[in-house]
Amino acid sequence: MVREDVVVGLDIGTTKVCTVVGHGDAQGRITIVGVGLAPSRGVKKASW
């Protein structure tokens, strides 16, 4: 059985939400299997 790991990136911003999904193989390579982009609603700009 070959092991594959799922890798997910998520960026939640004030104007948009972006995501990327991939899977890693035994040699450390990542293959992108999906991406997403949507407008952000309800997230306020952070103040530091």
PQR file of N, CA, C, O and H, with PARSE charges and radii, in Angstrom:
ATOM      1  N   MET A   1       0.847  -1.183   0.000 -0.4000 1.5000
ATOM      2  CA  MET A   1       0.000   0.000   0.000 -0.0000 2.0000
ATOM      3  C   MET A   1       0.889   1.243   0.000  0.5500 1.7000
ATOM      4  O   MET A   1       1.832   1.344   0.785 -0.5500 1.4000
ATOM      5  N   VAL A   2       0.582   2.170  -0.876 -0.4000 1.5000
ATOM      6  CA  VAL A   2       1.325   3.419  -0.964 -0.0000 2.0000
ATOM      7  C   VAL A   2       0.638   4.462  -0.107  0.5500 1.7000
ATOM      8  O   VAL A   2      -0.581   4.621  -0.172 -0.5500 1.4000
ATOM      9  H   VAL A   2      -0.184   2.088  -1.514  0.4000 1.0000
ATOM     10  N   ARG A   3       1.414   5.174   0.696 -0.4000 1.5000
ATOM     11  CA  ARG A   3       0.844   6.204   1.562 -0.0000 2.0000
ATOM     12  C   ARG A   3       0.816   7.538   0.831  0.5500 1.7000
ATOM     13  O   ARG A   3       1.820   7.964   0.260 -0.5500 1.4000
ATOM     14  H   ARG A   3       2.404   5.045   0.749  0.4000 1.0000
ATOM     15  N   GLU A   4      -0.329   8.190   0.851 -0.4000 1.5000
ATOM     16  CA  GLU A   4      -0.483   9.538   0.308 -0.0000 2.0000
ATOM     17  C   GLU A   4      -1.102  10.416   1.379  0.5500 1.7000
ATOM     18  O   GLU A   4      -2.087  10.030   2.009 -0.5500 1.4000
ATOM     19  H   GLU A   4      -1.145   7.845   1.315  0.4000 1.0000
ATOM     20  N   ASP A   5      -0.533  11.590   1.587 -0.4000 1.5000
ATOM     21  CA  ASP A   5      -1.043  12.532   2.575 -0.0000 2.0000
ATOM     22  C   ASP A   5      -1.787  13.662   1.885  0.5500 1.7000
ATOM     23  O   ASP A   5      -1.360  14.147   0.837 -0.5500 1.4000
ATOM     24  H   ASP A   5       0.267  11.903   1.075  0.4000 1.0000
ATOM     25  N   VAL A   6      -2.898  14.078   2.472 -0.4000 1.5000
ATOM     26  CA  VAL A   6      -3.654  15.221   1.965 -0.0000 2.0000
ATOM     27  C   VAL A   6      -3.036  16.495   2.553  0.5500 1.7000
ATOM     28  O   VAL A   6      -2.735  16.564   3.744 -0.5500 1.4000
ATOM     29  H   VAL A   6      -3.244  13.685   3.323  0.4000 1.0000
ATOM     30  N   VAL A   7      -2.856  17.499   1.689 -0.4000 1.5000
ATOM     31  CA  VAL A   7      -2.290  18.777   2.092 -0.0000 2.0000
ATOM     32  C   VAL A   7      -3.306  19.864   1.736  0.5500 1.7000
ATOM     33  O   VAL A   7      -3.801  19.913   0.610 -0.5500 1.4000
ATOM     34  H   VAL A   7      -3.100  17.443   0.721  0.4000 1.0000
ATOM     35  N   VAL A   8      -3.614  20.741   2.709 -0.4000 1.5000
ATOM     36  CA  VAL A   8      -4.615  21.786   2.492 -0.0000 2.0000
ATOM     37  C   VAL A   8      -4.047  23.124   2.927  0.5500 1.7000
ATOM     38  O   VAL A   8      -3.441  23.232   3.993 -0.5500 1.4000
ATOM     39  H   VAL A   8      -3.212  20.701   3.623  0.4000 1.0000
ATOM     40  N   GLY A   9      -4.243  24.152   2.096 -0.4000 1.5000
ATOM     41  CA  GLY A   9      -3.893  25.520   2.455 -0.0000 2.0000
ATOM     42  C   GLY A   9      -5.146  26.368   2.455  0.5500 1.7000
ATOM     43  O   GLY A   9      -5.976  26.246   1.554 -0.5500 1.4000
ATOM     44  H   GLY A   9      -4.735  24.065   1.229  0.4000 1.0000
ATOM     45  N   LEU A  10      -5.297  27.231   3.455 -0.4000 1.5000
ATOM     46  CA  LEU A  10      -6.483  28.072   3.584 -0.0000 2.0000
ATOM     47  C   LEU A  10      -6.055  29.475   3.960  0.5500 1.7000
ATOM     48  O   LEU A  10      -5.306  29.662   4.918 -0.5500 1.4000
ATOM     49  H   LEU A  10      -4.623  27.330   4.187  0.4000 1.0000
ATOM     50  N   ASP A  11      -6.523  30.464   3.215 -0.4000 1.5000
ATOM     51  CA  ASP A  11      -6.232  31.870   3.488 -0.0000 2.0000
ATOM     52  C   ASP A  11      -7.557  32.599   3.650  0.5500 1.7000
ATOM     53  O   ASP A  11      -8.293  32.779   2.680 -0.5500 1.4000
ATOM     54  H   ASP A  11      -7.132  30.313   2.437  0.4000 1.0000
ATOM     55  N   ILE A  12      -7.863  33.020   4.879 -0.4000 1.5000
ATOM     56  CA  ILE A  12      -9.103  33.747   5.157 -0.0000 2.0000
ATOM     57  C   ILE A  12      -8.750  35.213   5.295  0.5500 1.7000
ATOM     58  O   ILE A  12      -8.092  35.616   6.255 -0.5500 1.4000
ATOM     59  H   ILE A  12      -7.264  32.874   5.667  0.4000 1.0000
ATOM     60  N   GLY A  13      -9.186  36.005   4.339 -0.4000 1.5000
ATOM     61  CA  GLY A  13      -8.879  37.427   4.341 -0.0000 2.0000
ATOM     62  C   GLY A  13     -10.132  38.275   4.449  0.5500 1.7000
ATOM     63  O   GLY A  13     -11.247  37.760   4.533 -0.5500 1.4000
ATOM     64  H   GLY A  13      -9.720  35.678   3.559  0.4000 1.0000
ATOM     65  N   THR A  14      -9.930  39.583   4.444 -0.4000 1.5000
ATOM     66  CA  THR A  14     -11.065  40.499   4.575 -0.0000 2.0000
ATOM     67  C   THR A  14     -11.836  40.653   3.276  0.5500 1.7000
ATOM     68  O   THR A  14     -12.999  41.054   3.305 -0.5500 1.4000
ATOM     69  H   THR A  14      -9.025  40.002   4.376  0.4000 1.0000
ATOM     70  N   THR A  15     -11.223  40.344   2.132 -0.4000 1.5000
ATOM     71  CA  THR A  15     -11.914  40.488   0.853 -0.0000 2.0000
ATOM     72  C   THR A  15     -12.193  39.161   0.166  0.5500 1.7000
ATOM     73  O   THR A  15     -13.121  39.067  -0.639 -0.5500 1.4000
ATOM     74  H   THR A  15     -10.278  40.018   2.109  0.4000 1.0000
ATOM     75  N   LYS A  16     -11.395  38.117   0.473 -0.4000 1.5000
ATOM     76  CA  LYS A  16     -11.622  36.829  -0.176 -0.0000 2.0000
ATOM     77  C   LYS A  16     -11.087  35.685   0.681  0.5500 1.7000
ATOM     78  O   LYS A  16     -10.248  35.876   1.561 -0.5500 1.4000
ATOM     79  H   LYS A  16     -10.642  38.194   1.126  0.4000 1.0000
ATOM     80  N   VAL A  17     -11.602  34.486   0.393 -0.4000 1.5000
ATOM     81  CA  VAL A  17     -11.138  33.259   1.024 -0.0000 2.0000
ATOM     82  C   VAL A  17     -10.597  32.371  -0.087  0.5500 1.7000
ATOM     83  O   VAL A  17     -11.300  32.088  -1.057 -0.5500 1.4000
ATOM     84  H   VAL A  17     -12.284  34.331  -0.322  0.4000 1.0000
ATOM     85  N   CYS A  18      -9.348  31.929   0.051 -0.4000 1.5000
ATOM     86  CA  CYS A  18      -8.699  31.082  -0.949 -0.0000 2.0000
ATOM     87  C   CYS A  18      -8.317  29.758  -0.313  0.5500 1.7000
ATOM     88  O   CYS A  18      -7.961  29.698   0.864 -0.5500 1.4000
ATOM     89  H   CYS A  18      -8.777  32.158   0.839  0.4000 1.0000
ATOM     90  N   THR A  19      -8.396  28.694  -1.111 -0.4000 1.5000
ATOM     91  CA  THR A  19      -7.976  27.390  -0.621 -0.0000 2.0000
ATOM     92  C   THR A  19      -7.298  26.603  -1.741  0.5500 1.7000
ATOM     93  O   THR A  19      -7.574  26.813  -2.922 -0.5500 1.4000
ATOM     94  H   THR A  19      -8.684  28.743  -2.067  0.4000 1.0000
ATOM     95  N   VAL A  20      -6.416  25.706  -1.352 -0.4000 1.5000
ATOM     96  CA  VAL A  20      -5.758  24.799  -2.282 -0.0000 2.0000
ATOM     97  C   VAL A  20      -5.675  23.431  -1.605  0.5500 1.7000
ATOM     98  O   VAL A  20      -5.384  23.336  -0.412 -0.5500 1.4000
ATOM     99  H   VAL A  20      -6.191  25.536  -0.393  0.4000 1.0000
ATOM    100  N   VAL A  21      -5.933  22.377  -2.377 -0.4000 1.5000
ATOM    101  CA  VAL A  21      -5.911  21.012  -1.853 -0.0000 2.0000
ATOM    102  C   VAL A  21      -4.996  20.178  -2.739  0.5500 1.7000
ATOM    103  O   VAL A  21      -5.053  20.264  -3.966 -0.5500 1.4000
ATOM    104  H   VAL A  21      -6.169  22.455  -3.345  0.4000 1.0000
ATOM    105  N   GLY A  22      -4.166  19.386  -2.114 -0.4000 1.5000
ATOM    106  CA  GLY A  22      -3.273  18.510  -2.864 -0.0000 2.0000
ATOM    107  C   GLY A  22      -3.018  17.239  -2.102  0.5500 1.7000
ATOM    108  O   GLY A  22      -3.522  17.043  -0.996 -0.5500 1.4000
ATOM    109  H   GLY A  22      -4.119  19.316  -1.118  0.4000 1.0000
ATOM    110  N   HIS A  23      -2.230  16.378  -2.705 -0.4000 1.5000
ATOM    111  CA  HIS A  23      -1.814  15.173  -1.986 -0.0000 2.0000
ATOM    112  C   HIS A  23      -0.331  14.962  -2.202  0.5500 1.7000
ATOM    113  O   HIS A  23       0.204  15.214  -3.282 -0.5500 1.4000
ATOM    114  H   HIS A  23      -1.821  16.537  -3.603  0.4000 1.0000
ATOM    115  N   GLY A  24       0.318  14.498  -1.158 -0.4000 1.5000
ATOM    116  CA  GLY A  24       1.754  14.254  -1.202 -0.0000 2.0000
ATOM    117  C   GLY A  24       2.039  12.778  -1.374  0.5500 1.7000
ATOM    118  O   GLY A  24       1.307  11.931  -0.862 -0.5500 1.4000
ATOM    119  H   GLY A  24      -0.116  14.294  -0.281  0.4000 1.0000
ATOM    120  N   ASP A  25       3.103  12.471  -2.095 -0.4000 1.5000
ATOM    121  CA  ASP A  25       3.473  11.077  -2.285 -0.0000 2.0000
ATOM    122  C   ASP A  25       4.688  10.721  -1.428  0.5500 1.7000
ATOM    123  O   ASP A  25       5.184  11.557  -0.673 -0.5500 1.4000
ATOM    124  H   ASP A  25       3.697  13.159  -2.512  0.4000 1.0000
ATOM    125  N   ALA A  26       5.156   9.505  -1.544 -0.4000 1.5000
ATOM    126  CA  ALA A  26       6.255   9.006  -0.712 -0.0000 2.0000
ATOM    127  C   ALA A  26       7.575   9.718  -0.995  0.5500 1.7000
ATOM    128  O   ALA A  26       8.465   9.717  -0.145 -0.5500 1.4000
ATOM    129  H   ALA A  26       4.753   8.826  -2.158  0.4000 1.0000
ATOM    130  N   GLN A  27       7.718  10.328  -2.176 -0.4000 1.5000
ATOM    131  CA  GLN A  27       8.939  11.051  -2.525 -0.0000 2.0000
ATOM    132  C   GLN A  27       8.893  12.519  -2.102  0.5500 1.7000
ATOM    133  O   GLN A  27       9.839  13.260  -2.368 -0.5500 1.4000
ATOM    134  H   GLN A  27       6.994  10.328  -2.866  0.4000 1.0000
ATOM    135  N   GLY A  28       7.820  12.952  -1.454 -0.4000 1.5000
ATOM    136  CA  GLY A  28       7.709  14.327  -0.981 -0.0000 2.0000
ATOM    137  C   GLY A  28       7.144  15.288  -2.002  0.5500 1.7000
ATOM    138  O   GLY A  28       7.137  16.495  -1.760 -0.5500 1.4000
ATOM    139  H   GLY A  28       7.051  12.351  -1.238  0.4000 1.0000
ATOM    140  N   ARG A  29       6.671  14.799  -3.133 -0.4000 1.5000
ATOM    141  CA  ARG A  29       6.076  15.658  -4.159 -0.0000 2.0000
ATOM    142  C   ARG A  29       4.607  15.904  -3.837  0.5500 1.7000
ATOM    143  O   ARG A  29       3.921  15.027  -3.310 -0.5500 1.4000
ATOM    144  H   ARG A  29       6.677  13.818  -3.330  0.4000 1.0000
ATOM    145  N   ILE A  30       4.135  17.100  -4.157 -0.4000 1.5000
ATOM    146  CA  ILE A  30       2.734  17.456  -3.934 -0.0000 2.0000
ATOM    147  C   ILE A  30       2.069  17.689  -5.275  0.5500 1.7000
ATOM    148  O   ILE A  30       2.587  18.425  -6.115 -0.5500 1.4000
ATOM    149  H   ILE A  30       4.692  17.812  -4.585  0.4000 1.0000
ATOM    150  N   THR A  31       0.915  17.059  -5.477 -0.4000 1.5000
ATOM    151  CA  THR A  31       0.112  17.251  -6.674 -0.0000 2.0000
ATOM    152  C   THR A  31      -1.149  18.013  -6.281  0.5500 1.7000
ATOM    153  O   THR A  31      -1.896  17.572  -5.408 -0.5500 1.4000
ATOM    154  H   THR A  31       0.494  16.461  -4.795  0.4000 1.0000
ATOM    155  N   ILE A  32      -1.385  19.151  -6.921 -0.4000 1.5000
ATOM    156  CA  ILE A  32      -2.575  19.956  -6.648 -0.0000 2.0000
ATOM    157  C   ILE A  32      -3.782  19.289  -7.289  0.5500 1.7000
ATOM    158  O   ILE A  32      -3.767  18.969  -8.477 -0.5500 1.4000
ATOM    159  H   ILE A  32      -0.778  19.509  -7.630  0.4000 1.0000
ATOM    160  N   VAL A  33      -4.833  19.079  -6.492 -0.4000 1.5000
ATOM    161  CA  VAL A  33      -6.046  18.437  -7.002 -0.0000 2.0000
ATOM    162  C   VAL A  33      -7.249  19.377  -6.999  0.5500 1.7000
ATOM    163  O   VAL A  33      -8.281  19.057  -7.590 -0.5500 1.4000
ATOM    164  H   VAL A  33      -4.845  19.338  -5.526  0.4000 1.0000
ATOM    165  N   GLY A  34      -7.132  20.538  -6.340 -0.4000 1.5000
ATOM    166  CA  GLY A  34      -8.242  21.476  -6.341 -0.0000 2.0000
ATOM    167  C   GLY A  34      -7.851  22.819  -5.768  0.5500 1.7000
ATOM    168  O   GLY A  34      -6.966  22.918  -4.917 -0.5500 1.4000
ATOM    169  H   GLY A  34      -6.294  20.798  -5.860  0.4000 1.0000
ATOM    170  N   VAL A  35      -8.525  23.855  -6.249 -0.4000 1.5000
ATOM    171  CA  VAL A  35      -8.343  25.209  -5.727 -0.0000 2.0000
ATOM    172  C   VAL A  35      -9.722  25.860  -5.613  0.5500 1.7000
ATOM    173  O   VAL A  35     -10.665  25.461  -6.297 -0.5500 1.4000
ATOM    174  H   VAL A  35      -9.243  23.775  -6.940  0.4000 1.0000
ATOM    175  N   GLY A  36      -9.826  26.851  -4.755 -0.4000 1.5000
ATOM    176  CA  GLY A  36     -11.086  27.553  -4.594 -0.0000 2.0000
ATOM    177  C   GLY A  36     -10.863  29.002  -4.239  0.5500 1.7000
ATOM    178  O   GLY A  36      -9.853  29.360  -3.634 -0.5500 1.4000
ATOM    179  H   GLY A  36      -9.059  27.175  -4.200  0.4000 1.0000
ATOM    180  N   LEU A  37     -11.809  29.830  -4.618 -0.4000 1.5000
ATOM    181  CA  LEU A  37     -11.766  31.265  -4.346 -0.0000 2.0000
ATOM    182  C   LEU A  37     -13.199  31.744  -4.182  0.5500 1.7000
ATOM    183  O   LEU A  37     -14.061  31.452  -5.011 -0.5500 1.4000
ATOM    184  H   LEU A  37     -12.630  29.540  -5.110  0.4000 1.0000
ATOM    185  N   ALA A  38     -13.448  32.485  -3.104 -0.4000 1.5000
ATOM    186  CA  ALA A  38     -14.785  33.012  -2.844 -0.0000 2.0000
ATOM    187  C   ALA A  38     -14.663  34.361  -2.155  0.5500 1.7000
ATOM    188  O   ALA A  38     -13.725  34.589  -1.392 -0.5500 1.4000
ATOM    189  H   ALA A  38     -12.748  32.722  -2.431  0.4000 1.0000
ATOM    190  N   PRO A  39     -15.617  35.266  -2.423 -0.5600 1.5000
ATOM    191  CA  PRO A  39     -15.608  36.544  -1.712  0.2800 2.0000
ATOM    192  C   PRO A  39     -15.817  36.315  -0.218  0.5500 1.7000
ATOM    193  O   PRO A  39     -16.546  35.408   0.184 -0.5500 1.4000
ATOM    194  N   SER A  40     -15.177  37.140   0.595 -0.4000 1.5000
ATOM    195  CA  SER A  40     -15.322  37.046   2.038 -0.0000 2.0000
ATOM    196  C   SER A  40     -16.439  37.976   2.483  0.5500 1.7000
ATOM    197  O   SER A  40     -16.499  39.136   2.072 -0.5500 1.4000
ATOM    198  H   SER A  40     -14.585  37.877   0.269  0.4000 1.0000
ATOM    199  N   ARG A  41     -17.320  37.458   3.323 -0.4000 1.5000
ATOM    200  CA  ARG A  41     -18.407  38.269   3.860 -0.0000 2.0000
ATOM    201  C   ARG A  41     -18.408  38.158   5.373  0.5500 1.7000
ATOM    202  O   ARG A  41     -18.413  37.050   5.909 -0.5500 1.4000
ATOM    203  H   ARG A  41     -17.272  36.517   3.657  0.4000 1.0000
ATOM    204  N   GLY A  42     -18.402  39.256   6.053 -0.4000 1.5000
ATOM    205  CA  GLY A  42     -18.502  39.228   7.500 -0.0000 2.0000
ATOM    206  C   GLY A  42     -17.191  39.231   8.259  0.5500 1.7000
ATOM    207  O   GLY A  42     -17.205  39.200   9.490 -0.5500 1.4000
ATOM    208  H   GLY A  42     -18.398  40.156   5.618  0.4000 1.0000
ATOM    209  N   VAL A  43     -16.063  39.266   7.576 -0.4000 1.5000
ATOM    210  CA  VAL A  43     -14.773  39.312   8.249 -0.0000 2.0000
ATOM    211  C   VAL A  43     -14.325  40.766   8.278  0.5500 1.7000
ATOM    212  O   VAL A  43     -14.234  41.419   7.239 -0.5500 1.4000
ATOM    213  H   VAL A  43     -16.052  39.290   6.576  0.4000 1.0000
ATOM    214  N   LYS A  44     -14.048  41.264   9.474 -0.4000 1.5000
ATOM    215  CA  LYS A  44     -13.626  42.651   9.613 -0.0000 2.0000
ATOM    216  C   LYS A  44     -12.114  42.742   9.641  0.5500 1.7000
ATOM    217  O   LYS A  44     -11.437  41.813  10.081 -0.5500 1.4000
ATOM    218  H   LYS A  44     -14.122  40.733  10.319  0.4000 1.0000
ATOM    219  N   LYS A  45     -11.592  43.848   9.179 -0.4000 1.5000
ATOM    220  CA  LYS A  45     -10.152  44.063   9.172 -0.0000 2.0000
ATOM    221  C   LYS A  45      -9.635  44.067  10.611  0.5500 1.7000
ATOM    222  O   LYS A  45     -10.193  44.729  11.487 -0.5500 1.4000
ATOM    223  H   LYS A  45     -12.142  44.603   8.822  0.4000 1.0000
ATOM    224  N   ALA A  46      -8.554  43.311  10.834 -0.4000 1.5000
ATOM    225  CA  ALA A  46      -7.972  43.238  12.169 -0.0000 2.0000
ATOM    226  C   ALA A  46      -7.200  44.514  12.475  0.5500 1.7000
ATOM    227  O   ALA A  46      -6.571  45.099  11.593 -0.5500 1.4000
ATOM    228  H   ALA A  46      -8.101  42.773  10.123  0.4000 1.0000
ATOM    229  N   SER A  47      -7.254  44.939  13.729 -0.4000 1.5000
ATOM    230  CA  SER A  47      -6.471  46.103  14.153 -0.0000 2.0000
ATOM    231  C   SER A  47      -5.474  45.641  15.221  0.5500 1.7000
ATOM    232  O   SER A  47      -5.869  45.026  16.212 -0.5500 1.4000
ATOM    233  H   SER A  47      -7.765  44.465  14.446  0.4000 1.0000
ATOM    234  N   TRP A  48      -4.224  45.926  15.031 -0.4000 1.5000
ATOM    235  CA  TRP A  48      -3.182  45.498  15.945 -0.0000 2.0000
ATOM    236  C   TRP A  48      -2.822  46.628  16.806  0.5500 1.7000
ATOM    237  O   TRP A  48      -1.951  46.496  17.666 -0.5500 1.4000
ATOM    238  H   TRP A  48      -3.903  46.425  14.226  0.4000 1.0000
TER
END
